[in-house]
């Protein structure tokens, strides 16, 4: 993943390139983290990475350059984000169906600003699953 050029404009082609960068990054991350989870200091619980993490994040974060850059700081965000609120799942959203609630977490990232990480809370098991990561545009 070193020395990759991330396009900064918002053309459809650039979005597709960023989507691939994010998917490749997650694939490498999963190889380096066989447990596919990181301990969150604030929650004192593990946050897991699942297929829905990759699908949602690559679709949403790829829309902007800053969000794409933010995803590449996955370890820091997973371990350092703090809970801001808990919301209901969106009715009719197929990807949110396995979750009973969605936790909104934030993390301050140097040179980028505030990062929003959505974490799904699974029904019954209450397993925490990273759902989406995006940069909150502060400009």
C-alpha positions in Angstrom: 0.0 0.0 0.0 3.0 2.3 0.1 3.4 5.2 -2.3 -0.1 4.9 -3.8 -1.5 7.9 -5.5 -5.0 8.8 -4.3 -6.9 11.0 -6.7 -8.2 14.1 -5.0 -11.0 15.1 -7.5 -14.5 13.9 -7.4 -14.8 12.4 -10.9 -16.5 9.0 -11.2 -13.2 7.5 -12.3 -11.5 8.9 -9.1 -14.2 7.5 -6.9 -13.8 4.1 -8.5 -10.0 4.2 -7.9 -10.5 5.3 -4.3 -13.0 2.4 -3.8 -10.4 -0.1 -5.0 -7.7 1.5 -2.8 -10.1 1.1 0.3 -11.0 -2.5 -0.6 -7.3 -3.4 -1.1 -6.4 -1.8 2.2 -9.0 -3.8 4.1 -7.8 -7.0 2.4 -4.2 -6.3 3.6 -5.5 -5.3 7.0 -7.4 -8.5 7.4 -4.2 -10.5 6.5 -2.2 -8.6 9.1 -5.0 -8.9 11.7 -6.3 -12.5 11.6 -8.7 -11.9 14.6 -10.2 -9.1 12.4 -10.9 -6.9 15.5 -9.3 -4.1 17.5 -9.8 -3.2 21.2 -11.4 0.2 21.6 -10.0 2.0 24.7 -13.1 4.1 25.3 -15.7 1.3 25.1 -13.4 -1.3 26.7 -14.6 -3.7 24.0 -13.5 -5.1 20.7 -14.7 -3.6 17.4 -14.9 -6.2 14.7 -14.3 -5.9 10.9 -16.7 -7.9 8.8 -17.7 -7.9 5.1 -20.4 -5.2 5.7 -17.5 -3.0 7.0 -15.7 -3.2 3.7 -18.8 -2.8 1.5 -20.3 0.2 3.4 -17.0 2.0 3.9 -15.7 1.5 0.4 -19.0 2.8 -1.1 -19.2 5.9 1.2 -15.6 6.8 2.0 -14.6 6.6 -1.6 -16.8 9.6 -2.4 -14.3 12.0 -0.9 -10.5 12.2 -0.8 -10.4 13.0 3.0 -12.6 10.0 3.9 -10.4 7.7 1.9 -7.3 9.0 3.7 -9.2 8.6 7.0 -9.9 4.9 6.3 -6.2 4.3 5.9 -5.9 5.2 9.6 -8.2 2.3 10.6 -6.2 1.1 13.6 -6.0 4.5 15.2 -9.8 5.1 14.6 -10.8 1.6 15.9 -8.8 1.9 19.1 -9.2 5.7 19.8 -12.8 6.6 18.7 -15.2 7.7 21.4 -19.0 7.1 21.5 -21.1 10.1 20.7 -24.6 8.7 20.3 -26.7 5.6 19.6 -29.3 5.6 16.8 -31.9 3.3 15.5 -31.2 1.4 12.3 -32.6 2.8 9.1 -35.8 1.0 8.2 -35.5 -1.0 5.0 -31.7 -0.8 4.9 -30.6 -4.3 4.1 -27.0 -3.9 5.4 -28.3 -2.6 8.8 -30.8 -5.5 9.3 -28.5 -7.7 11.4 -28.1 -4.8 13.9 -30.4 -3.7 16.7 -28.7 -0.2 17.0 -26.0 1.9 15.3 -23.4 3.6 17.5 -21.9 6.8 16.3 -18.3 7.3 17.3 -15.8 10.1 16.6 -12.1 10.4 16.4 -9.9 13.5 15.8 -7.3 12.8 13.1 -4.4 15.1 12.6 -4.5 17.2 9.3 -7.9 15.8 8.5 -10.2 16.7 11.4 -13.1 14.9 12.8 -13.8 11.3 11.7 -17.2 9.6 12.1 -17.2 5.9 12.6 -20.5 4.1 12.6 -20.6 0.8 14.6 -23.4 -1.7 14.3 -24.5 -3.5 17.5 -25.6 -7.0 16.6 -28.9 -8.4 17.8 -28.6 -11.1 20.6 -24.7 -11.2 20.7 -24.3 -7.4 21.0 -21.1 -7.8 18.9 -19.7 -4.5 17.8 -19.0 -4.3 14.0 -17.4 -1.4 12.3 -20.0 -0.3 9.8 -18.7 2.8 8.1 -15.9 5.4 8.4 -16.1 8.9 6.9 -14.5 12.3 7.4 -16.8 15.0 8.7 -16.1 17.9 6.4 -15.1 20.8 8.7 -14.3 23.3 5.9 
